[in-house]
Amino acid sequence: MKKYAFLISLATLACTARSAPLERDLGQGLVYFRVHVLPADLPAGAFTQNHPCVLDVRYVQGGADDASVLLGWLKFHAGPRTPVFLLANAATSPALLAPLDSPDAVTGLVILGSAAPRFSPDIALKVTPERERRAYDALEKGTPVDSLIVEVLKKPRVDEEKLTREHLSDSAVADDDSDTDEPAAPQAAEAHPQLLDPVLQRAVQLDRALLALKRL
C-alpha cells in the first residue's frame, strides 16, 4: 500500500511540474504569467490586483467552464490603471476567447496576437505561426526573456585600420589586369537572426508607453 501511495505522489508531483505556470519579471512593475492549464495556472495574490500584467494563454485549451473562470479572473484583476495584456492566438481554444468578443467585456483588457481567421485581437501583429511557436518554446526552455523582447542592433565597427585594409585590397585588385576564372572567395555566413517574440514585445512596449503617458 505504501508503494502505491509513493507512486501516486510521484505522479502528482510530475503533473504539477508540467502544468506549473511560468513567471518572468518584465521590469517597471510588469510581470509575465504563462498559463498552461486552466484554471490551475491563473496567478493568485495581491500583486496582480495592483499592477498591470501580461497573461499568456497561447496554445491553451479549455471549455465553457474554463472560459467562465478566466473571464471572472480578468474582471477581478483588470482595470483602467491596471491593464491585463492577454496574449492569445489561433491555437488558443475559441471557447476561452468567446466571452471576450465584446469590447466592453472586461475594462482594462487588451488582447494581442497574430490575426487569423476567426481570431481578431485588439492589437494584431504580423508573425508566422512557426516563428511564434519557436519564440514561445524558447522561453519555456530557459531563454532569457529580455533576449526575446529587446532587439539587439548590431552595427559594423568601422575604424581606421579596417579602412586602410579595404583601401589596400581595392588597390591590389585595380593593379591586377589579368583575367581569372577562379571563383570569388565565399563570404562568411551571416549569423542567425535574433529570435524575438513580437506579441510579447508589443505588450511590453504598450505598457511602457502607458507609463510614459502617466496612464498607469
N, C-alpha and C positions, 0 to 999 in steps of 0.2 A: 504493500500500500504506500509506503514511504517512497518507493522507487517511482510509482506513478505520479505522486504528488510533486516529486522533484522534476520529472519530465514536463508536467503541466506548467510549473513555474518557469522553466526554461522557455517553453513555447510562448508564454505570456510576455516574458521579457523580450523575446525576439520580435514579437508583433509590435510591442511598444517602441522598440528601437527603429523598426521600419517606418512607423507612422508618426514618429516624433516630429513636431513642427520645427522648421529651420528658421533661425532668427539671426539678423545681422543689424548692427548699428550703422546707419547711413549718415550720421553726423547731424549736428544742429537740431537735435531733438526728434529726428525722424528715424523710425525703426521699421525694418522689413520683416514680415512674417510670411513664411511659406506654408500653405496648408496642403497636406497630402490626403487626409481623410476627414470628412465632416461627420458629426460636429466636434469630434475629439480634439482636432488640432486648432480650433479657434482660440486665439490668445486670451488669457484672462488676466485681471489685475487692474490696478488703478491707473497705470501708466497710459494705456490706450484710451482712457477716458479724458485725459488732459493733454494729449499730444496727437498730432497727425501721425498717420502710419501708412505703410504700404502692406496690403493684404494680397498675396499671390494665390489665385485659385486656378491658374492654368493647368490643364490636364486633369482637373478634379472631377470626379463623377459623383452623382447623387440624385436622389429623387425629390418628391414634393416635401417630405418631412425635413430633409436636409436643407432644402431651399427656405423653408419656413424658419429654421433655426438661424441660417445665415442672414436672412432679412432682419430678424429680430436683433442679431448681434450688430449689424450695420446701423440700424436705427438707434441703438443704445450708444454706440461709440462715435458715430459720425456727427459732425456739426459744422456750422459756418466757420468757426475758427479752429476746428479740429477735424479737418477732412480725412477721409479714408480714400486712398488711391488704390482702387481694385484692379489688379492685373488679371485679365482673362483672355481667352482665345477661342477659336472654333472647336478646339478639342475639349473645352470646358462643357460639362453637361448642360444642354439647353434648359433643362428643368431648374437648374440653380439660378440661371440668369433671367428666367421668365418673369419673376416678380419685380425685377429691376428695370423692366422696359419703360415704365412711366418715368418721365423726367423728374417728377416730384415724389418718387417712391421713397427716397432717402435724402434728406437735406445734408449736404456736405459730402456726398458720394461722387467720385469721379472714376469712371470706368475707362481704362486704357487697354489697347490691344491692337492687333493686326486685323484690319477689316476683312471680312469674309462673307460669303453668302449666309444669310440668316444670323449674322453677328455684326452689329453696328455699334461699336463703343463710342463713348463721348469724345475721346481723342484717338483717332486712328493713325497707325504708323505703318510704313511700308517695310515689312520684314518677311522673308520667306519662312515657311514652316520649318524647314531644315535648319536654318540659321538660328531661329528662335529656340528650337529644341536643343541645339548644341550649347547655346548660352545658358539655358535653363539647367542642363545636366552639368555644365562646368561648375556652377555654384554648388551643386549638390556634391560634387567630387572634391570640393575644397578650394576652388579657385577664389582668390580674394575678391570681394565684391567690388572694390574700387577699380580693379582692372576691367570690370565689365561695364562700368558706367562712366569712367573718366578716360576720354580719348587722349592717347599719347601722340603728340605731333612730333615726328622725327624729321628735323631739318638737317640737311647735309652741312657739315662744318667746312667752311671754305677759309683756308689760311694761306699765307704767303708761300709756304713750302709746297702746298698742293698746286697752287697756280704756277709755280716755277716748273714743277714736274710736267704739268699739262702743256706748258709752253714749249719745253724741250721735246716732248713727244710729238707735238704738232710740227715742230721744225724738222724733226727727223723724217717724218712722213713726207713733208714738202720736198726735201732734198733727195728723196729716193724716186728716181724717174723710171725705174724698171718695173715692168708689169709682173704680176704674180697671180697665180691661180689658187694659192693657198687660202683656205677659209679663214675668216677672222676668228680671233680667239673668243671663245664663248664668254659672255658676261656672267658675272656672279648672279646666282639665283636670288630673286627678291625674297625677303623674309615674309613669312606668312602674315597676312593682315591681322590686326588685333581683333580678337573676338569680343564683340560688345553685345549687350542686351538692350536694344533701343527702347523697348517698352519700359523696363525698369529705369533706364537712363532718363526718359522723358518724365516719369513720375518724380524723380529727384529734382530735375530742372524746374518742374512746376512748383514744387514745394519751395525751392529757393526763390523763385520769382514772387510767390505769395509772401514770403518772409521779407523780401526787399520792399514790397509794397505795404508792409505792416498790416497784412490781412490775417496774419496768424498770431 
